[in-house]
Amino acid sequence: MSLFDSTPPAPDAPSAADAKRPLAERMRPDRLEDFVGQEHILGPEKPLRRQIERDELSSVILWGPPGVGKTTLAKLIARITRCEFIPFSAVLSGIKEIKAVMADAEKLRRLGLRTILFIDEIHRFNKAQQDAFLPYVERGDIILIGATTENPSFEVISALLSRSRVYALRLLSVPELTTLLRRALPVVHLEATDDLLEQIAIYSNGDARQAYNTLEAAAAASQGVLTETALENAIERKVLLYDKGGEEHFNLISALHKSVRSSDVDAALYWLARMLESGEDRLYLARRLIRMSIEDIGLADPRALEQAIAAMQAVHFLGIPEGDLALAQVAIYLCAAPKSDASYKALGAVAADVENTIAEPVPMNLRNAVTKHMKAWGYGEGYEHAHKFEDAITDMECLPPSLAGHRYYYPTNRGVEKRIAERLEEIRQAKAERSGGAG
């Protein structure tokens, strides 16, 4: 659901004046049911929705980035609750205007009418101006709805904050914006494919107003059907289309993976950028980079996995576009890291033996003797506790008898894995010495 969405009007409904209004203005919803997005506060049984439906609204602060519908939501609340709606700009108004509006609101209250005072960019009011609203909010002369793109904790005085509920609005997702754009097509008399609408949604970065403005500009340059050329002119950049579930999707991720494996940092960044610009799911890219860190770097640089996981968390936390930098950073790190697929091969070799050999029972020396009967039956017999031996090394065999002595992991001599190889060789020599001494 979105604050800018509405059911397209009937063909004969708009007047000539309406047609001249910006598309974002024409697409404002008339009903709460027409929203797309902001489900965390407007979904069924969510706090703000309950307040609106029960007509129990108190003063609120709507905090969110541009184009997520703060003004639209305020207007919709006034319509549903049958309140007078007075818009007020913090940029254009001062104490004098505040007092005049408050006097009108007080008169309306005496007539039994409620007033919603909507203050756009409330963070631009200074402390004295914000203080001027307090008595009217306390007396109930007005329901204050403030809109801000800045953190209210820093920009709104504590007295107003304590008398208001703060609701954080989120950027709209690509599917939500695509839905809005699709519903706007009849209003601008345009046909467009879902791929092109998705490109507009990606370009708009969660801002519905920007999405509508882009669609309107593209429609003006089209002859009833949106083309790639018209869209590229509207957004002033090349449109990169590809089917995220089809062959080109897999071709691009294959090119990225192979470039990282080949330590070609420039190629890796190029293919990564191609996928980013085409609207690829950022978390999908993060998952693939994590896989590369395990499959192609492994223990040659154990920090590669840490870097990839950190990038995934950054993408999830920051979103677009800031999170894209984390993906680029980890791609560079993986390219520069020493490479090893030794652990990948080791697991494959073990899996082959598991499949092709009998599933022998766990040797008795590796079993826990949980009860005295199990101990009497030989569970745990012959177990050597490593910490009781010098360097915590024993010569005890831990593989099943038919596979005793098998080696699966062959570390490379690159990066940290070189030190791992040296340590494993020390362990094998110590085991051999102990075994020989025992013999």
C-alpha positions in Angstrom: 0.0 0.0 0.0 1.2 3.6 -0.6 0.3 7.0 0.4 0.3 8.2 -3.2 -1.8 5.4 -4.6 -5.5 5.6 -5.6 -7.9 3.9 -7.9 -7.7 5.6 -11.3 -10.5 8.1 -11.8 -13.3 7.4 -14.3 -12.5 8.8 -17.8 -14.9 11.6 -17.5 -14.1 12.5 -13.9 -11.0 14.7 -14.3 -11.5 18.3 -15.2 -9.1 20.2 -17.4 -7.6 21.9 -14.3 -7.1 18.4 -12.7 -5.1 17.2 -15.7 -2.6 20.1 -15.2 -1.8 19.0 -11.7 1.3 16.9 -11.0 0.7 13.2 -11.3 1.7 12.6 -7.7 -1.1 15.0 -6.6 -3.7 13.3 -8.8 -2.8 9.9 -7.5 -3.4 10.6 -3.9 -5.8 8.1 -2.3 -9.3 8.7 -1.0 -9.5 5.6 1.1 -7.2 3.9 3.6 -7.8 0.6 1.7 -6.0 2.1 -1.4 -2.7 2.4 0.3 0.3 0.3 -0.7 3.2 0.2 1.8 3.8 1.5 5.3 2.2 -1.7 6.5 4.3 -1.5 9.8 2.0 1.4 10.9 -1.0 1.2 8.6 -1.6 -2.6 8.3 -4.5 -4.3 10.0 -4.5 -3.8 13.8 -1.4 -1.6 13.6 -1.4 1.4 16.1 -1.9 4.3 13.7 -4.6 2.5 11.7 -6.5 1.7 14.8 -6.3 5.3 15.9 -7.6 6.5 12.5 -10.4 3.9 12.3 -11.6 4.5 15.8 -11.3 8.3 15.4 -9.0 8.4 18.4 -6.2 10.3 16.8 -3.9 12.5 19.0 -1.1 14.7 17.7 1.5 12.8 15.7 4.9 13.4 14.1 5.4 11.7 10.8 9.1 11.1 10.2 10.4 9.8 7.0 12.4 10.6 3.8 10.9 12.7 0.9 8.2 11.1 -1.2 6.9 8.5 1.2 3.5 10.3 1.7 3.6 12.3 4.8 1.4 15.1 3.4 -0.9 12.6 1.7 -1.4 10.7 5.0 -2.2 13.8 6.9 -4.9 14.8 4.3 -6.3 11.3 4.3 -6.6 11.3 8.1 -8.5 14.6 8.0 -10.9 13.2 5.3 -11.6 10.0 7.3 -12.0 11.7 10.7 -14.0 14.6 9.2 -11.7 17.3 10.5 -10.9 20.7 9.0 -7.5 20.5 7.4 -5.2 23.4 7.6 -1.8 23.1 5.9 1.0 25.2 7.4 4.5 25.6 6.0 7.3 26.0 8.4 9.3 27.6 5.6 6.8 30.4 4.9 5.2 31.1 8.3 6.1 32.8 11.6 4.6 33.5 15.0 2.1 36.0 13.6 0.7 33.4 11.2 0.6 30.8 13.9 -1.5 32.9 16.2 -4.0 33.7 13.4 -4.4 30.1 12.5 -4.8 29.1 16.2 -7.5 31.7 16.7 -9.5 30.2 13.8 -9.0 26.7 15.2 -10.3 27.8 18.6 -13.4 29.3 16.9 -14.1 26.1 15.1 -13.7 24.1 18.3 -16.4 26.2 19.9 -18.6 25.3 16.9 -18.0 21.6 17.6 -15.6 21.2 14.7 -12.1 19.7 15.0 -9.0 21.0 13.2 -6.0 19.1 12.0 -3.1 21.5 11.6 -0.6 20.0 9.3 2.9 21.5 9.6 5.2 20.5 6.8 8.9 20.5 7.6 8.2 21.1 11.3 12.0 20.8 12.0 12.4 24.2 10.3 10.5 25.9 13.1 12.7 27.3 15.9 12.0 26.6 19.6 10.0 29.8 20.1 7.8 28.9 17.1 7.2 25.4 18.3 6.5 26.6 21.8 3.6 28.7 20.4 1.7 25.5 19.5 1.8 24.0 22.9 -1.2 25.6 24.6 -3.5 24.9 21.7 -2.3 21.2 21.6 -2.9 20.9 25.3 -6.4 22.4 25.2 -7.3 20.2 22.3 -8.0 23.2 20.0 -6.0 21.4 17.3 -4.7 18.0 16.4 -1.1 18.6 15.3 0.4 16.5 12.6 4.0 17.4 11.9 6.0 16.1 9.0 9.8 16.0 9.1 12.7 14.4 7.2 14.9 14.9 10.2 15.2 12.9 13.4 12.5 14.4 15.7 14.6 13.7 18.7 17.0 16.4 17.6 14.7 18.8 15.8 11.3 18.9 17.7 11.2 20.3 21.2 10.7 17.7 24.0 7.4 19.3 25.1 5.8 18.7 21.7 7.3 15.2 21.5 5.9 14.3 24.8 2.4 15.2 23.6 2.7 13.5 20.2 3.3 10.0 18.9 6.2 9.6 16.4 5.6 7.3 13.4 8.6 6.5 11.1 7.6 6.1 7.5 9.8 3.9 5.3 11.0 4.1 1.7 8.7 2.3 -0.6 10.0 -1.0 -2.1 10.5 -1.6 -5.8 7.4 -3.9 -6.0 5.3 -1.3 -4.2 6.4 1.5 -6.5 5.9 -0.7 -9.6 2.3 -1.3 -8.4 1.7 2.4 -8.1 3.2 3.2 -11.5 1.1 0.5 -13.1 -2.1 2.0 -11.6 -1.1 5.4 -12.8 -0.7 4.3 -16.5 -4.4 5.0 -17.4 -4.1 8.5 -15.9 -1.2 9.4 -18.2 -2.7 7.4 -21.1 0.3 5.2 -21.4 1.2 1.6 -21.9 4.4 0.2 -20.4 6.0 -3.2 -19.7 6.6 -4.3 -16.1 10.3 -4.3 -16.8 10.3 -0.6 -17.7 8.1 0.3 -14.7 10.5 -1.6 -12.5 13.4 0.5 -13.9 11.6 3.7 -12.9 10.9 2.2 -9.4 14.6 1.3 -9.0 15.7 4.8 -10.2 13.3 6.5 -7.8 15.0 4.9 -4.7 11.8 4.5 -2.6 10.4 8.0 -3.5 6.9 7.8 -4.9 6.8 11.4 -6.0 10.0 11.0 -8.0 8.6 7.8 -9.5 5.5 9.7 -10.7 7.5 12.6 -12.0 9.7 10.3 -14.0 6.7 8.4 -15.4 5.0 11.7 -16.3 8.2 12.9 -18.1 8.6 9.7 -19.9 4.9 9.7 -21.0 5.3 13.2 -22.4 8.1 11.9 -24.7 6.2 8.8 -25.7 3.4 8.1 -28.2 1.1 6.1 -26.0 3.7 3.3 -25.4 6.7 3.7 -23.1 10.0 2.9 -24.9 13.5 2.4 -23.5 14.6 5.5 -25.4 11.9 7.7 -23.8 12.7 6.3 -20.3 16.5 6.8 -20.8 15.8 10.4 -21.7 13.6 10.9 -18.7 16.1 9.4 -16.2 19.1 10.6 -18.1 20.9 7.3 -18.0 21.0 4.0 -19.9 18.4 1.4 -19.1 19.8 -2.0 -18.4 17.1 -4.6 -18.7 17.5 -8.3 -18.0 15.3 -11.1 -16.8 16.3 -11.7 -13.1 15.0 -15.2 -13.4 16.3 -16.0 -16.8 19.6 -16.7 -18.7 21.1 -13.2 -18.6 20.7 -13.2 -14.8 22.8 -16.3 -14.5 25.3 -15.1 -17.2 26.0 -12.0 -15.2 26.4 -13.7 -11.8 28.6 -16.3 -13.5 30.8 -13.5 -14.9 31.1 -11.9 -11.5 32.0 -15.1 -9.8 34.6 -16.1 -12.3 36.1 -12.6 -12.2 36.5 -12.8 -8.4 38.0 -16.3 -8.7 40.4 -15.0 -11.3 41.4 -12.1 -9.0 40.4 -9.6 -11.7 39.1 -6.7 -9.6 38.2 -4.4 -12.5 36.1 -7.1 -14.2 34.4 -8.0 -10.9 33.4 -4.4 -10.3 32.1 -4.1 -13.8 29.9 -7.1 -13.6 28.7 -6.1 -10.1 27.8 -2.7 -11.4 25.9 -4.2 -14.3 23.8 -6.2 -11.9 23.3 -3.3 -9.5 22.1 -1.0 -12.3 19.8 -3.7 -13.6 18.0 -3.8 -10.3 19.3 -7.1 -8.9 18.3 -8.0 -5.4 21.1 -6.7 -3.2 20.8 -9.5 -0.7 21.1 -12.1 -3.5 24.4 -10.5 -4.5 25.5 -10.5 -0.9 24.7 -14.2 -0.6 26.7 -15.0 -3.8 29.7 -13.0 -2.5 29.5 -15.0 0.8 29.6 -18.2 -1.3 32.6 -16.9 -3.2 34.4 -16.2 0.1 33.9 -19.8 1.2 34.3 -21.6 -2.2 37.2 -19.7 -3.7 39.1 -18.1 -0.8 38.3 -20.4 2.1 41.1 -20.8 4.8 43.6 -19.0 2.6 42.1 -15.9 4.2 39.5 -16.7 6.9 38.6 -13.0 7.1 37.1 -13.1 3.7 34.0 -14.8 5.1 33.9 -12.2 7.9 34.0 -9.4 5.3 31.3 -11.0 3.2 29.0 -11.4 6.2 29.6 -7.8 7.3 28.7 -6.6 3.8 25.5 -8.6 3.9 24.6 -7.0 7.2 25.5 -3.5 5.8 23.3 -4.0 2.8 20.4 -5.1 5.0 20.9 -2.2 7.4 21.7 0.6 4.9 19.6 -0.4 1.8 20.1 1.3 -1.5 22.4 3.1 -2.5 24.7 3.1 0.5 24.7 -0.6 0.8 26.0 -1.0 -2.7 29.4 0.4 -1.6 29.7 -2.5 0.9 29.1 -5.0 -2.0 31.8 -3.3 -4.0 34.2 -3.3 -1.1 33.8 -7.0 -0.4 34.2 -7.8 -4.1 37.5 -5.9 -4.1 38.6 -7.7 -1.0 37.7 -11.2 -2.4 39.6 -10.4 -5.6 42.7 -9.4 -3.7 42.6 -12.3 -1.3 44.7 -15.5 -1.8 42.6 -18.2 -3.3 42.0 -21.8 -2.2 39.3 -24.3 -2.9 40.9 -26.9 -0.7 38.0 -27.1 1.8 35.5 -27.2 -1.0 37.4 -30.2 -2.6 37.8 -31.8 0.8 34.0 -31.8 1.5 33.4 -33.1 -2.0 35.8 -36.0 -1.4 34.3 -36.8 1.9 30.8 -36.7 0.4 31.9 -39.2 -2.3 33.2 -41.6 0.3 30.0 -41.3 2.4 28.0 -42.2 -0.7 30.2 -45.0 -2.0 31.2 -46.8 1.2 29.2 -48.6 3.8 27.9 -46.5 6.7 30.1 -48.1 9.5 29.0 -47.7 13.1 30.8 -45.0 15.1 33.9 -46.6 16.7 33.4 -47.5 20.4 36.2 -45.2 21.5 34.3 -42.2 20.1 31.0 -43.0 21.8 29.8 -41.5 25.1 29.1 -43.9 27.9 26.0 -42.2 29.2 24.9 -45.1 31.5 26.9 -47.7 33.4 25.5 -50.4 31.2 26.9 -48.6 28.1 30.3 -48.4 29.8 30.1 -52.1 30.5 29.3 -52.7 26.8 32.5 -50.9 25.8 31.2 -47.5 25.0 34.1 -45.0 25.3 36.7 -47.7 25.7 40.1 -46.6 24.3 39.2 -43.0 24.2 42.2 -40.7 24.7 41.3 -37.2 26.0 43.5 -34.8 24.1 44.0 -32.4 26.9 45.8 -35.0 29.0 48.6 -35.3 26.4 51.5 -33.1 25.5 50.4 -30.4 22.9 46.9 -31.9 23.1 47.8 -34.5 20.4 47.0 -38.2 20.5 47.5 -41.0 18.0 43.9 -42.1 18.4 42.2 -43.0 15.1 38.8 -41.2 14.7 37.8 -42.4 11.2 35.9 -45.7 10.8 38.2 -48.7 10.3 37.7 -49.0 6.6 38.7 -45.4 6.0 41.5 -45.2 8.6 44.3 -43.1 7.4 42.4 -41.4 4.6 43.2 -37.7 3.9 40.6 -35.4 2.4 41.9 -31.9 3.1 45.0 -30.8 1.1 45.7 -27.2 2.0 47.4 -24.9 -0.5 50.6 -22.9 0.2 48.7 -19.6 -0.2 47.9 -17.2 2.5 46.9 -18.4 5.9 46.4 -21.9 4.5 50.2 -22.2 4.2 50.4 -21.9 8.0 47.5 -24.4 8.3 49.4 -26.9 6.1 52.5 -26.5 8.3 50.5 -27.1 11.5 48.7 -30.1 10.1 52.1 -31.6 9.1 53.4 -31.0 12.7 50.3 -32.8 14.1 50.8 -35.8 11.7 54.5 -36.1 12.7 53.6 -36.0 16.4 50.9 -38.6 15.9 53.4 -40.8 14.0 56.0 -40.5 16.7 53.5 -41.4 19.4 52.2 -44.3 17.4 55.8 -45.6 16.8 56.7 -45.2 20.5 53.7 -47.1 21.6 54.6 -49.9 19.1 
